[in-house]
Amino acid sequence: MKRIFFSAIVLIAIAACFPACSQTQNANTAHKSEEGGIKWISIKEAEAKMKDHPKKVFVDVYTAWCGWCKRMEATTFTNPALIKYMNNNFYCVRFDAESHESFQFMGKEYHFEPQNKANTFAIELLKGQMGYPTSVFMMENFQNPTVIPGYHPVKEMEMFLLYFGDNICRHQAMGDYQKSFVSSWDHGDTPDMTAPAH
């Protein structure tokens, strides 16, 4: 009888624990989802947001088959300091250069061109130099696009982001800024390596 009574108490205790454990797990999951990452939006969304709140624009031009694109997404774009800075200072756009989507942007029609195996938006943005990944920085209202090809680790991307995001580009040449640049972000375990665009 004592054994049955003891077993019943254990079962009640386990049952009581499940809701609490479940709530803790749900809270942890919610916290992780709130932390999020870079707030990627489409170029059309950036155009709509620009009307009410002008902001600089960062475009990551990639393809589904590009290994260095995937590496940059998994390393550079997961750095907490980088994520915070990009979300605060840029509209962040990821654009698949081989997208078959047809759309209008800034009053112009864009579409996929089979002969070039690319979307005309990517062709225009990269000025026909189709290498991936490529980062494109634009000032407010999509002005003065600057194309920077290749994979970039956190330290390099930090330099580019601060150069455009903090308006250093308005009064100092990139070469001069690069010579004096000192990184201040925590790079974690991100490998410091570079590679040409593919």
C-alpha positions as CSV (number, residue, x, y, z in Angstrom):
1,M,0.0,0.0,0.0
2,K,2.8,2.4,0.9
3,R,4.5,1.5,-2.4
4,I,1.3,2.4,-4.4
5,F,0.9,5.6,-2.4
6,F,4.6,6.6,-3.1
7,S,4.2,5.8,-6.8
8,A,1.1,8.0,-7.0
9,I,2.9,10.9,-5.4
10,V,5.8,10.5,-7.9
11,L,3.4,10.5,-10.8
12,I,1.6,13.6,-9.5
13,A,4.9,15.4,-9.1
14,I,6.0,14.5,-12.7
15,A,2.6,15.6,-14.1
16,A,2.9,18.9,-12.2
17,C,6.4,19.5,-13.6
18,F,5.4,19.2,-17.3
19,P,3.5,22.5,-17.6
20,A,6.3,24.4,-15.8
21,C,8.9,22.7,-17.9
22,S,6.9,23.4,-21.0
23,Q,6.5,27.0,-20.1
24,T,10.2,27.4,-19.5
25,Q,11.0,25.8,-22.9
26,N,8.4,28.0,-24.6
27,A,9.9,31.1,-22.9
28,N,13.4,30.2,-24.1
29,T,12.1,29.5,-27.6
30,A,10.3,32.9,-27.7
31,H,13.5,34.6,-26.4
32,K,15.6,33.1,-29.2
33,S,13.1,34.1,-31.8
34,E,12.9,37.6,-30.5
35,E,16.7,37.9,-30.7
36,G,16.4,37.1,-34.4
37,G,19.0,38.0,-37.0
38,I,19.3,40.5,-39.8
39,K,15.9,41.8,-40.8
40,W,16.0,40.9,-44.5
41,I,13.3,42.5,-46.7
42,S,12.6,42.5,-50.4
43,I,13.7,45.4,-52.6
44,K,10.0,46.3,-53.1
45,E,9.6,46.5,-49.3
46,A,12.6,48.7,-49.0
47,E,11.1,51.0,-51.7
48,A,7.9,51.3,-49.7
49,K,9.6,51.9,-46.4
50,M,11.9,54.5,-48.0
51,K,8.9,56.8,-48.6
52,D,8.2,57.2,-44.9
53,H,11.6,56.7,-43.4
54,P,14.6,57.3,-45.7
55,K,17.5,55.0,-44.8
56,K,20.7,53.6,-46.3
57,V,20.3,50.2,-48.1
58,F,22.5,47.1,-48.1
59,V,21.9,44.5,-50.8
60,D,23.4,41.0,-50.6
61,V,23.3,39.6,-54.1
62,Y,23.7,35.8,-54.1
63,T,22.7,32.6,-55.8
64,A,21.4,29.3,-54.5
65,W,24.5,27.4,-55.7
66,C,27.1,29.8,-54.5
67,G,29.3,28.3,-51.7
68,W,30.8,31.5,-50.6
69,C,27.4,33.1,-50.4
70,K,26.3,30.3,-48.0
71,R,29.5,30.7,-46.0
72,M,29.0,34.5,-45.6
73,E,25.4,33.9,-44.5
74,A,26.5,31.3,-41.9
75,T,29.5,33.3,-40.5
76,T,29.6,37.0,-41.2
77,F,25.8,37.6,-41.2
78,T,25.4,35.8,-37.8
79,N,27.7,38.1,-35.8
80,P,25.7,39.9,-33.1
81,A,27.4,43.3,-33.4
82,L,27.0,43.2,-37.2
83,I,23.4,42.2,-37.0
84,K,22.6,45.0,-34.6
85,Y,24.4,47.6,-36.7
86,M,22.8,46.5,-39.9
87,N,19.3,46.5,-38.5
88,N,19.7,49.9,-37.0
89,N,21.4,51.6,-40.0
90,F,20.2,49.9,-43.2
91,Y,17.3,48.4,-45.0
92,C,18.8,45.0,-45.6
93,V,17.9,43.2,-48.8
94,R,18.8,39.7,-50.0
95,F,18.4,39.3,-53.7
96,D,18.8,36.1,-55.7
97,A,20.6,37.1,-58.9
98,E,18.9,34.2,-60.7
99,S,15.3,35.1,-59.5
100,H,12.6,34.4,-62.1
101,E,10.3,37.0,-60.4
102,S,9.2,39.9,-62.5
103,F,8.6,43.2,-60.6
104,Q,8.7,46.9,-60.8
105,F,11.2,49.0,-58.8
106,M,11.6,52.8,-59.0
107,G,9.2,52.8,-62.0
108,K,11.2,50.3,-64.0
109,E,10.3,46.7,-64.9
110,Y,12.7,43.9,-64.1
111,H,12.6,40.2,-65.1
112,F,14.7,37.1,-65.6
113,E,16.8,36.9,-68.8
114,P,17.4,33.3,-69.8
115,Q,20.3,34.3,-72.1
116,N,22.2,35.8,-69.2
117,K,20.9,33.4,-66.6
118,A,20.1,36.3,-64.3
119,N,17.5,38.8,-63.3
120,T,17.8,42.2,-65.0
121,F,17.8,43.9,-61.6
122,A,21.0,42.0,-60.6
123,I,22.5,42.7,-64.0
124,E,21.8,46.5,-63.6
125,L,22.9,46.6,-60.0
126,L,26.2,44.8,-60.6
127,K,26.8,46.6,-63.9
128,G,27.1,43.3,-65.7
129,Q,29.9,42.1,-63.5
130,M,28.1,38.9,-62.3
131,G,30.1,37.6,-59.3
132,Y,28.7,36.2,-56.1
133,P,28.4,37.1,-53.3
134,T,28.4,40.8,-54.0
135,S,27.5,43.5,-51.5
136,V,25.9,46.7,-52.7
137,F,25.7,49.8,-50.5
138,M,23.3,52.6,-51.4
139,M,22.7,55.9,-49.7
140,E,19.2,57.1,-48.9
141,N,16.6,56.9,-51.7
142,F,18.8,54.3,-53.4
143,Q,21.4,56.8,-54.5
144,N,25.1,56.2,-55.4
145,P,25.3,52.4,-55.3
146,T,28.7,51.1,-54.5
147,V,29.4,47.5,-55.6
148,I,31.8,45.4,-53.4
149,P,32.3,41.9,-54.7
150,G,33.4,38.8,-52.8
151,Y,33.2,37.0,-49.5
152,H,34.0,39.2,-46.5
153,P,34.6,38.1,-42.9
154,V,33.2,40.2,-40.1
155,K,36.2,42.6,-39.8
156,E,36.0,43.6,-43.4
157,M,32.3,43.9,-43.4
158,E,32.5,46.0,-40.3
159,M,34.8,48.4,-42.1
160,F,32.4,48.7,-45.1
161,L,29.3,49.1,-42.9
162,L,30.8,51.8,-40.8
163,Y,32.3,53.6,-43.9
164,F,28.8,53.9,-45.4
165,G,26.6,53.8,-42.3
166,D,28.5,56.5,-40.4
167,N,28.7,58.7,-43.5
168,I,32.5,58.5,-43.6
169,C,32.2,58.0,-47.3
170,R,31.0,61.6,-47.7
171,H,34.4,63.1,-46.7
172,Q,37.1,60.4,-46.9
173,A,38.3,58.1,-49.6
174,M,37.9,54.3,-48.9
175,G,41.6,53.8,-49.4
176,D,42.5,56.3,-46.7
177,Y,39.8,55.0,-44.3
178,Q,41.0,51.5,-44.8
179,K,44.6,52.4,-43.7
180,S,43.4,53.9,-40.5
181,F,40.5,51.5,-39.7
182,V,40.7,49.8,-36.3
183,S,38.1,47.1,-35.7
184,S,36.1,47.3,-32.4
185,W,33.5,44.5,-32.9
186,D,33.8,41.1,-31.2
187,H,34.4,38.7,-34.1
188,G,33.8,35.5,-32.1
189,D,35.1,32.5,-33.9
190,T,34.5,33.8,-37.4
191,P,37.4,32.8,-39.6
192,D,39.4,35.7,-41.0
193,M,39.6,34.7,-44.6
194,T,38.9,36.2,-48.0
195,A,38.0,34.8,-51.3
196,P,37.2,36.1,-54.8
197,A,33.6,36.2,-55.9
198,H,32.5,33.2,-58.0
